[in-house]
Each structure stands twice: as structure tokens, then as C-alpha cells.
Amino acid sequence: MIENVKVSFKNNIPKCFSYKRKRKIGILGGSFNPAHEGHTHISNIARIALGIDEVWWIVAPQNRLKSSIGMESFDKRLSYARLFTNKLSYIKVLDIEEKNKLYASYMTINFLNIKSQRVKFIWLMGSDILDNFNKWLYPTSIAKNMYVAVISRPNFSSSFLNTRQTTKLGKRLKTSKSKTIFLKNKPVWVFLKNRLLSISSSEIRRSLNFNKTDFQT
């Protein structure tokens, strides 16, 4: 159980965060309820396979496809994610959706593209998310405006690679060519498979009693 963790939400800002630097950056959005090793595992796989400089975790105020029951407060989820990654300098945990009232991924992508024209972004998602991808708002627009990398997750068959959901992502790039994706025209996506880590936020909440953690934000 995680107990007596004191964090400062207002002063806990990611170090060396900038929209203006010329970088290759992976975007990992989610509720992070709570952040766990599965998130860092995906981030590291993407960093190595894609040759990206940073991974930005975008903590969502509320995922419209998820129930608010059992969802911790935004401040708590953000603070814990920053605490969890404080020794991983390549991960920046951001609150841009909360600050800018961005309630959908396509809005976040448009915001980032306008704000950071020197940056090459790639959207990161676990393969388990693809089942609901067609329920996202404007999924085709997402792929047209940002590169996409799908990272394999346990218990999900590779048969999804040929499903209707993946057609919305555009042309699939060979995994062996993953680092060249930034040279391609969108929409294009790549599938990344590496050593799998079987863990989920719901399992973490059950095992660590996250909802009863004593946070001071």
C-alpha cells in the first residue's frame, strides 16, 4: 500500500519542459488511475524503437469512455504520475488537457500541432485500446494529424492488425522500419512488439488500495 505520500501539485512541474525545442516526442494519453510500471514499460519500448527524445504523459481530466466511479481526482492522479516518474528524465507528465479544456484526443493533437510546430509527435497507444478506437471522436482525423505507434499488450491477439479499426490509422509501416516513420506522409502507423508486461491500472488499484492512499495535493 502507498501511504503518507506528500506531493505539491502546484509546484510539481516537469523539468526542462518546452514546446519550442526541436524534438521527437511520443504522446501517451490516459487516465493514469494510477500510473504504473506498464505505462513506463510502454514509454521505454517506444523511446527505443522509435528513437524519440521524450514521452509526454497527458493526464486526462475524465475519459468519456470510462466511468467516473472509482476515478481519483485529477490533481491526485497527476501528482502521483509525476512522483512515479521523477527519476525518469525522458518522461514529462503534463496537465495541458485540464488547463486548456481539451476533452478529446483530436483536440489535444490539434493543440499540440499548433503549439509545437518544430516538434515531431507520435501518438502512443496499447493494442488493447484499438477495440474502442472507432468510438473515439474523429479517429480518422487523429491519424491524419499525428503519427501513431501501437504497442502490443498481453492477452491481445495480433489478429487485430487486419481489423476494421486499423484501417482508420492509415498505412502500416513495417516494424523493422519504425524509426523512419517520421519521414513518411501521414496517415501512417507502426506496430511495436517487445517483452510484454501484464499489468493494469485496475489491478494496481486493487493491490495497492490506491483509492485510499493518503495524498496531500
C-alpha positions as CSV (number, residue, x, y, z in Angstrom):
1,M,0.0,0.0,0.0
2,I,1.2,3.5,-0.8
3,E,0.8,5.6,2.3
4,N,1.6,9.1,3.6
5,V,2.9,10.4,0.2
6,K,3.1,14.2,0.2
7,V,3.4,15.9,-3.1
8,S,2.9,19.5,-4.1
9,F,0.6,19.8,-7.1
10,K,1.2,23.5,-7.8
11,N,5.0,23.4,-7.7
12,N,5.5,19.9,-9.2
13,I,6.3,21.0,-12.7
14,P,8.2,18.8,-15.2
15,K,11.8,19.8,-15.6
16,C,13.1,21.0,-19.0
17,F,9.6,21.0,-20.5
18,S,9.3,23.2,-23.6
19,Y,7.0,23.4,-26.6
20,K,9.7,25.1,-28.7
21,R,12.6,22.7,-28.8
22,K,13.1,20.6,-31.9
23,R,12.4,17.1,-30.7
24,K,10.8,13.8,-31.4
25,I,8.1,13.2,-28.8
26,G,5.8,10.4,-28.0
27,I,2.4,11.3,-26.6
28,L,0.8,8.8,-24.2
29,G,-2.7,9.9,-23.1
30,G,-4.8,8.3,-20.4
31,S,-6.5,8.5,-17.0
32,F,-3.4,7.2,-15.1
33,N,-5.6,5.9,-12.3
34,P,-2.9,5.3,-11.1
35,A,0.3,5.5,-13.2
36,H,2.2,2.2,-13.0
37,E,5.1,0.2,-14.5
38,G,3.0,-0.8,-17.5
39,H,2.9,2.9,-18.5
40,T,6.7,3.3,-18.1
41,H,7.3,0.0,-19.9
42,I,5.3,1.2,-23.0
43,S,7.1,4.5,-22.9
44,N,10.5,2.9,-22.8
45,I,9.6,0.5,-25.7
46,A,8.5,3.5,-27.8
47,R,11.6,5.5,-26.9
48,I,14.0,2.8,-28.0
49,A,12.1,1.5,-31.0
50,L,11.2,4.9,-32.4
51,G,14.3,6.9,-31.4
52,I,12.2,9.6,-29.7
53,D,13.7,12.1,-27.2
54,E,10.8,12.3,-24.8
55,V,7.5,10.8,-23.9
56,W,4.8,13.2,-22.7
57,W,2.1,11.7,-20.5
58,I,-1.1,13.6,-20.9
59,V,-3.3,13.0,-17.9
60,A,-7.0,13.2,-18.9
61,P,-9.4,15.0,-16.6
62,Q,-12.0,12.4,-17.4
63,N,-12.1,9.8,-20.2
64,R,-15.6,9.9,-21.7
65,L,-15.5,6.2,-22.4
66,K,-14.7,5.4,-18.8
67,S,-17.0,5.6,-15.7
68,S,-16.2,8.3,-13.2
69,I,-16.9,5.7,-10.4
70,G,-13.6,4.8,-8.8
71,M,-11.8,7.6,-10.6
72,E,-9.5,9.5,-8.4
73,S,-9.3,13.3,-8.6
74,F,-7.3,14.8,-11.4
75,D,-4.9,16.5,-9.0
76,K,-4.2,13.3,-7.3
77,R,-3.6,11.3,-10.5
78,L,-1.4,14.0,-11.9
79,S,0.7,14.3,-8.8
80,Y,1.2,10.6,-8.4
81,A,2.2,10.2,-12.0
82,R,4.8,12.9,-11.6
83,L,6.1,11.3,-8.4
84,F,6.2,7.9,-10.0
85,T,8.3,9.1,-12.9
86,N,10.5,11.6,-11.0
87,K,13.7,9.6,-11.8
88,L,12.8,9.1,-15.5
89,S,14.0,12.3,-17.1
90,Y,12.6,11.5,-20.6
91,I,9.0,11.4,-19.3
92,K,7.2,14.6,-18.8
93,V,3.8,14.4,-17.1
94,L,1.5,17.3,-18.3
95,D,-1.8,18.8,-17.4
96,I,-2.5,20.5,-20.7
97,E,-5.9,18.9,-21.2
98,E,-7.1,20.2,-17.8
99,K,-5.6,23.7,-18.3
100,N,-6.9,24.1,-21.8
101,K,-10.2,22.4,-21.6
102,L,-9.3,19.7,-24.1
103,Y,-11.9,16.9,-23.7
104,A,-11.0,14.7,-26.6
105,S,-7.8,13.3,-28.2
106,Y,-8.3,15.0,-31.5
107,M,-8.5,18.4,-29.7
108,T,-5.2,17.6,-27.9
109,I,-3.5,16.7,-31.1
110,N,-4.6,19.9,-32.8
111,F,-3.4,21.9,-29.8
112,L,0.0,20.3,-29.8
113,N,0.5,20.7,-33.5
114,I,-0.3,24.4,-33.3
115,K,1.7,25.0,-30.2
116,S,4.8,23.0,-31.2
117,Q,5.5,23.3,-34.9
118,R,9.2,22.3,-34.6
119,V,8.3,19.1,-32.8
120,K,7.6,15.7,-34.5
121,F,4.9,14.0,-32.4
122,I,3.8,10.4,-32.4
123,W,0.7,9.1,-30.6
124,L,1.3,6.0,-28.5
125,M,-1.4,3.5,-27.6
126,G,-1.6,0.0,-26.3
127,S,-3.1,-2.6,-28.6
128,D,-5.9,-3.1,-26.1
129,I,-7.2,0.4,-26.9
130,L,-7.9,-0.5,-30.6
131,D,-11.1,-2.2,-29.7
132,N,-12.6,1.1,-28.8
133,F,-10.7,3.3,-31.2
134,N,-13.7,3.6,-33.6
135,K,-15.7,5.1,-30.6
136,W,-13.2,8.0,-30.2
137,L,-14.3,11.3,-31.6
138,Y,-12.9,11.8,-35.1
139,P,-10.5,8.8,-35.1
140,T,-9.6,9.3,-38.8
141,S,-8.6,12.9,-38.0
142,I,-6.3,11.7,-35.3
143,A,-4.2,9.6,-37.7
144,K,-4.2,12.3,-40.3
145,N,-2.7,14.8,-37.9
146,M,-0.2,12.7,-35.9
147,Y,1.9,9.6,-36.5
148,V,0.7,6.6,-34.5
149,A,2.5,3.7,-32.8
150,V,0.6,0.8,-31.4
151,I,2.4,-1.2,-28.7
152,S,1.5,-4.8,-28.1
153,R,-0.2,-5.6,-24.8
154,P,-0.7,-9.0,-23.2
155,N,-3.7,-11.2,-24.0
156,F,-4.5,-9.3,-27.2
157,S,-4.1,-11.3,-30.4
158,S,-2.1,-10.0,-33.3
159,S,-5.2,-10.7,-35.5
160,F,-6.3,-7.2,-34.7
161,L,-3.7,-6.0,-37.2
162,N,-6.1,-6.7,-40.0
163,T,-9.3,-5.4,-38.4
164,R,-11.5,-2.5,-39.4
165,Q,-10.1,-0.4,-36.6
166,T,-6.6,-0.3,-38.0
167,T,-7.8,0.9,-41.4
168,K,-8.5,4.3,-39.7
169,L,-4.8,4.5,-38.9
170,G,-3.7,4.6,-42.5
171,K,-0.8,2.7,-44.0
172,R,1.1,0.3,-41.7
173,L,4.8,0.6,-41.7
174,K,7.0,-2.4,-41.1
175,T,8.2,-2.8,-37.5
176,S,11.8,-3.0,-38.7
177,K,11.4,0.4,-40.2
178,S,9.8,2.0,-37.2
179,K,12.5,4.8,-36.8
180,T,11.8,6.0,-40.3
181,I,8.1,6.8,-39.6
182,F,8.9,10.5,-39.1
183,L,10.0,10.6,-42.8
184,K,6.7,9.3,-44.0
185,N,3.5,11.0,-45.0
186,K,0.5,10.7,-42.7
187,P,-1.6,8.8,-42.0
188,V,0.9,6.0,-41.2
189,W,1.3,3.8,-38.2
190,V,3.7,1.1,-36.8
191,F,3.1,-1.9,-34.6
192,L,5.7,-2.4,-31.8
193,K,6.1,-5.7,-30.1
194,N,8.6,-6.4,-27.3
195,R,8.7,-8.2,-24.0
196,L,5.2,-7.8,-22.6
197,L,4.3,-6.6,-19.1
198,S,1.0,-7.9,-17.8
199,I,-0.3,-5.2,-15.5
200,S,-3.2,-2.7,-15.5
201,S,-4.4,0.3,-13.5
202,S,-7.4,-1.7,-12.2
203,E,-5.0,-4.4,-10.8
204,I,-2.9,-1.7,-9.2
205,R,-5.9,-0.1,-7.5
206,R,-6.9,-3.5,-6.1
207,S,-3.4,-4.5,-4.9
208,L,-2.3,-1.1,-3.6
209,N,-5.6,0.3,-2.4
210,F,-4.9,3.4,-4.4
211,N,-8.2,4.9,-3.7
212,K,-7.4,5.1,0.0
213,T,-3.9,6.5,-0.4
214,D,-3.2,9.5,1.8
215,F,-2.2,12.2,-0.7
216,Q,-1.9,15.8,0.1
217,T,-2.2,17.9,-3.0
